[in-house]
Amino acid sequence: MKIQRFNTISSLPGVMKIQDYVIKDKVFDKSIVDKSCFTTLEDQLAKLTPMSVSEAEQHFDFVNGVDDGRKAPYRKGVDIAEISNDIHNEQAIIKAVIDKANRKAQKEAEHKAMQSKVASEIKE
């Protein structure tokens, strides 16, 4: 069999040249493998059956192939440090959301108080 290869690998331009190589064909002995249990790929594919929903849930994180925002489950044998780190990160995110909501509520309360004060001054 005749193939072409570069004579070397280099980052310098003009150093690499294509050369023809001839690979001698090999003659192998007759196979001694037991083919009594051999099944062709075509036969294997013909025997496939679609997964049920419960089987798909066991094998895939997202059954329909669409990421719906859920956190992927932990792999088997996960370290306790990874779990505790994830819990700490989730708690920090939740705390940040609550703090932001509290600041927003406080600003709204201050605005309402100023509005009511201005409204009472206008009435007088």
Secondary structure as GFF3:
##gff-version 3
##sequence-region A 1 124
A	DSSP	beta_strand	2	6	.	.	.	ID=ss1
A	DSSP	beta_strand	18	22	.	.	.	ID=ss2
A	DSSP	alpha_helix	41	46	.	.	.	ID=ss3
A	DSSP	alpha_helix	53	59	.	.	.	ID=ss4
A	DSSP	alpha_helix	80	123	.	.	.	ID=ss5
###
